[in-house]
Amino acid sequence: MTKSKLLYISMNSTEKVLGWLYMAFSLLILPTALSWLNGKLAAPMNKGTLNFVYYLTNFVFIVCIFHRFLRDSLICAWRDVWNFIQAVILGYVAYLAASKAMDFLMSHLLPGFSNINDEAITAMAKTNFTLMTIAVVFLVPPVEEVLYRGLIFRNLWQKSKAAAYLLSMAAFAAIHVLGYIGSADITRLLLCFLQYLPAGACLAWTYSKADNILAPTVVHAVVNAVAIGALR
């Protein structure tokens, strides 16, 4: 029997339910809870350290919830290593091309525009570069790929490939700007949202090419490593 794309490494019902519940918790409750707890400390953490705790918490929960899915993905990546490597290389090249094209358009249409999320990460990296590097390279990519490509993209794929791409791209873009509502005008947030759509498309394509969630995770990690390395 030939395998169906994005069906070879499946999520069981428990992973799906817990994954959706944790996604809602991490977006709606966890940030407020951590901020409240931080305020109770005798020596509150700075913003960079507090965000690292948030990223670490997400990483631990995602690994615990999806340990079987991630383990099987690792095994299959090793068994089909050439296809995995191809997907990572092609996905990374596509990501770079899409980013360059978007940067070119933004610089010509809106000179002086800057991404608010990039500014926030840069500021946090200045307070503790090591923690932010660990966070954006090793903690963030597995969490975002499992949730936005694995949980959303993969589980919509059978119903509609177009919906899988569009909704996963929109969700991925949204989580990078929702936290700044109220601190930036809506036009800037919308432009930042649009900036993340090509990245979401490239990462979703990488997943569909490899049929393995670890492929977009590697691409995501490399992209973040290059970006934060440029801040040194």
C-alpha positions in Angstrom: 0.0 0.0 0.0 1.4 3.4 -0.9 1.2 6.1 1.7 -1.0 9.1 1.4 0.7 12.4 1.7 0.5 13.8 5.2 -1.2 10.7 6.5 1.9 8.5 7.0 2.7 9.9 10.4 -0.7 10.4 12.1 -1.8 12.2 15.2 -4.2 10.3 17.4 -7.4 11.7 18.8 -5.8 12.4 22.2 -3.0 14.4 20.6 -5.5 16.4 18.6 -7.8 17.2 21.5 -5.0 18.1 23.9 -3.2 20.0 21.1 -6.3 22.3 20.5 -6.8 22.8 24.2 -3.2 23.7 24.8 -3.2 26.1 21.8 -6.1 28.0 23.3 -4.4 27.9 26.8 -1.1 29.2 25.5 -2.7 32.0 23.6 -5.4 33.1 26.0 -4.3 32.2 29.5 -0.6 31.4 29.8 0.8 34.9 29.0 -1.5 36.6 31.6 -0.8 33.9 34.1 3.0 34.2 33.7 2.8 38.0 33.9 0.8 37.8 37.1 3.2 35.3 38.7 6.2 37.4 37.7 4.6 40.4 39.4 4.5 38.4 42.6 8.2 37.7 42.6 10.5 39.6 44.9 12.7 40.3 41.9 10.6 40.1 38.8 12.1 38.8 35.6 12.8 41.2 32.7 10.8 40.9 29.5 13.4 38.8 27.7 13.6 36.3 30.5 9.8 36.2 31.0 9.4 35.4 27.3 12.0 32.7 27.5 9.9 31.1 30.3 6.8 31.3 28.1 8.7 29.7 25.2 10.1 27.0 27.4 6.7 26.2 28.9 5.2 25.8 25.5 8.0 23.6 24.4 7.7 21.3 27.4 3.9 20.9 26.9 4.2 20.3 23.2 6.8 17.6 23.6 4.7 15.9 26.3 1.5 16.1 24.3 3.0 15.1 20.9 5.9 12.9 22.0 4.6 9.9 20.0 4.1 12.1 16.9 7.5 13.6 17.2 9.2 10.3 17.9 7.6 8.7 14.8 8.6 11.7 12.7 12.2 11.4 13.8 12.3 7.7 12.9 10.7 8.3 9.5 13.1 11.2 8.8 16.0 8.8 9.3 14.4 6.1 7.2 13.7 8.5 4.3 16.7 10.8 4.9 17.2 11.8 1.2 13.7 13.0 0.7 13.9 14.8 4.1 17.1 16.6 3.2 15.7 17.6 -0.2 12.6 19.1 1.4 14.7 21.0 3.9 16.9 22.5 1.2 14.1 23.3 -1.1 12.0 24.7 1.7 14.8 26.9 2.9 15.5 28.2 -0.6 11.8 29.0 -1.1 11.7 30.7 2.3 14.7 32.9 1.4 13.2 33.8 -2.0 9.8 34.6 -0.6 11.4 36.7 2.2 13.6 38.6 -0.3 10.6 39.3 -2.5 8.5 40.6 0.4 11.4 42.7 1.7 11.9 44.2 -1.7 8.2 45.1 -2.0 8.0 46.6 1.5 11.2 48.6 1.1 9.9 50.1 -2.2 6.3 50.6 -1.3 6.8 51.5 2.4 10.3 52.8 2.9 11.1 53.0 6.6 8.6 50.3 7.6 9.8 47.9 10.3 8.2 44.7 11.6 7.0 45.2 15.2 7.7 41.6 16.2 11.3 41.8 14.8 11.8 44.9 16.9 10.5 43.2 20.0 12.8 40.2 19.5 15.8 42.5 18.9 15.1 44.4 22.1 14.8 41.2 24.1 18.0 39.8 22.6 19.8 42.8 23.9 18.8 42.0 27.5 19.9 38.3 27.2 21.2 37.1 23.9 21.9 33.6 25.0 18.4 32.9 26.3 16.7 34.4 23.2 18.9 32.4 20.9 18.0 29.2 22.7 14.3 30.2 22.5 14.0 31.2 18.9 16.3 28.5 17.5 15.4 25.5 19.7 12.1 26.1 21.5 9.9 28.2 19.2 10.2 26.2 15.9 9.0 22.8 17.2 6.1 24.4 19.0 4.9 26.5 16.1 5.4 23.8 13.5 3.5 21.1 15.5 0.6 23.5 16.1 0.3 25.5 12.9 1.6 22.9 10.4 0.9 19.7 12.2 -2.3 20.4 13.9 -3.9 22.9 11.6 -2.4 22.3 8.1 -2.2 18.5 8.4 -5.7 18.0 9.7 -7.3 20.2 7.1 -5.4 18.6 4.2 -7.8 15.8 3.6 -10.8 18.2 3.4 -9.2 20.9 1.3 -5.6 21.6 0.4 -6.5 25.3 -0.3 -8.1 25.7 3.1 -5.1 23.9 4.8 -2.7 26.4 3.3 -4.8 29.5 3.8 -5.9 28.8 7.4 -2.5 27.6 8.6 -0.8 30.6 7.0 -3.4 33.0 8.5 -3.0 31.5 12.0 0.8 31.5 11.8 0.8 35.2 10.7 -1.8 36.1 13.4 0.2 34.8 16.3 3.1 37.0 15.4 1.0 40.2 15.6 -1.9 39.5 18.1 0.2 40.3 21.1 0.8 43.9 19.8 -2.8 44.9 19.5 -3.2 48.1 21.4 0.4 49.0 21.2 0.6 49.6 17.4 -1.9 51.0 14.9 -4.0 48.6 12.9 -2.4 49.4 9.6 1.1 48.5 10.8 -0.3 45.2 12.3 -2.0 44.3 9.1 1.3 44.9 7.1 3.2 42.8 9.6 0.5 40.1 9.2 1.0 40.1 5.4 4.7 39.8 5.9 4.4 36.4 7.6 2.1 34.8 5.0 4.8 33.8 2.5 6.8 32.2 5.3 3.7 30.2 6.4 3.2 29.0 2.8 6.8 27.9 2.4 6.8 26.0 5.7 3.6 24.3 4.9 5.0 23.3 1.5 8.1 21.9 3.1 5.8 19.8 5.4 3.8 18.5 2.4 7.0 17.7 0.5 8.7 15.8 3.3 5.5 14.4 4.8 7.4 15.0 8.1 6.9 17.8 10.6 10.6 17.9 11.4 11.4 19.2 7.9 9.7 22.6 8.4 11.0 22.6 12.0 14.6 22.5 10.7 13.9 25.2 8.1 12.3 27.4 10.7 15.2 26.9 13.2 17.8 27.7 10.5 15.9 30.9 9.5 15.7 32.0 13.1 19.3 31.2 13.7 20.5 33.3 10.8 18.2 36.1 11.8 19.3 36.3 15.4 22.9 35.7 14.5 22.7 38.9 12.5 22.0 40.8 15.7 25.4 40.1 17.1 
